[in-house]
Amino acid sequence: MKWPANKVNQRQFAYVLEMLCNFAILHFEYYVPVRAELSRWILHRKDPYLSKKAEEYFNLLADTFEKRMNESHPRTRSTRGNAG
């Protein structure tokens, strides 16, 4: 395949990246492998459009993961070291 891909193939690849992201958001047990796949696409500099789309989905996935972790494991303020 020649890179950068033509517009039709770019749309299809972007759709697959979006599906991967959405799948991992629904099934966080796949967070690590999907994140790894998206990171590989970010490094695919022969197609800047797909690289950028992968970065957008990578950031969305990371933001969603962090938000859910913060919601399910809220940080509590430590009272250690306080004198009162």
C-alpha positions as CSV (number, residue, x, y, z in Angstrom):
1,M,0.0,0.0,0.0
2,K,1.2,3.5,-0.8
3,W,1.4,6.1,1.9
4,P,-0.1,8.5,2.5
5,A,-3.3,6.5,1.8
6,N,-5.9,7.9,-0.5
7,K,-8.9,9.7,1.0
8,V,-11.2,6.6,0.9
9,N,-8.6,4.4,2.7
10,Q,-7.8,7.2,5.2
11,R,-11.5,7.4,6.1
12,Q,-11.7,3.6,6.6
13,F,-8.5,3.5,8.7
14,A,-9.7,6.4,10.8
15,Y,-13.0,4.6,11.3
16,V,-11.1,1.5,12.5
17,L,-9.1,3.6,14.9
18,E,-12.3,5.1,16.2
19,M,-13.8,1.7,16.7
20,L,-10.7,0.5,18.6
21,C,-10.9,3.5,20.9
22,N,-14.6,3.1,21.5
23,F,-14.2,-0.6,22.2
24,A,-11.5,0.0,24.8
25,I,-13.6,2.7,26.4
26,L,-16.4,0.1,26.8
27,H,-14.0,-2.7,27.8
28,F,-11.2,-1.3,29.8
29,E,-9.5,-4.7,30.1
30,Y,-8.3,-4.0,26.6
31,Y,-7.0,-0.5,27.4
32,V,-3.3,-1.5,27.3
33,P,-3.3,-3.3,23.9
34,V,-5.5,-0.7,22.2
35,R,-3.3,2.1,23.6
36,A,-0.3,0.4,22.2
37,E,-1.9,0.0,18.8
38,L,-2.9,3.7,18.7
39,S,0.7,4.7,19.7
40,R,2.0,2.7,16.8
41,W,-0.3,4.6,14.4
42,I,0.8,7.9,16.0
43,L,4.3,7.0,14.9
44,H,3.2,6.3,11.3
45,R,4.6,9.5,9.9
46,K,4.1,8.4,6.3
47,D,0.4,9.4,6.7
48,P,0.1,12.5,8.8
49,Y,-3.7,12.5,8.7
50,L,-3.9,9.0,10.3
51,S,-1.1,9.8,12.7
52,K,-3.1,12.8,13.9
53,K,-6.4,10.8,14.1
54,A,-4.6,8.1,16.2
55,E,-3.2,10.8,18.5
56,E,-6.7,12.2,19.0
57,Y,-8.1,8.8,19.9
58,F,-5.1,8.0,22.1
59,N,-5.7,11.2,24.1
60,L,-9.5,10.5,24.3
61,L,-8.8,7.0,25.6
62,A,-6.3,8.2,28.1
63,D,-8.5,11.0,29.3
64,T,-11.5,8.6,29.7
65,F,-9.3,6.1,31.5
66,E,-8.0,8.7,34.0
67,K,-11.4,10.1,34.6
68,R,-12.8,6.7,35.4
69,M,-9.9,5.9,37.6
70,N,-10.4,9.1,39.5
71,E,-14.1,8.4,39.9
72,S,-13.6,4.8,41.1
73,H,-10.5,5.6,43.3
74,P,-11.0,9.1,44.7
75,R,-7.9,10.5,46.3
76,T,-8.2,11.2,50.0
77,R,-6.2,13.9,51.7
78,S,-3.6,12.5,53.9
79,T,-3.6,13.6,57.5
80,R,-0.1,12.2,58.1
81,G,2.3,14.8,59.3
82,N,-0.4,17.3,60.3
83,A,-0.2,18.4,63.9
84,G,-3.8,18.9,64.6
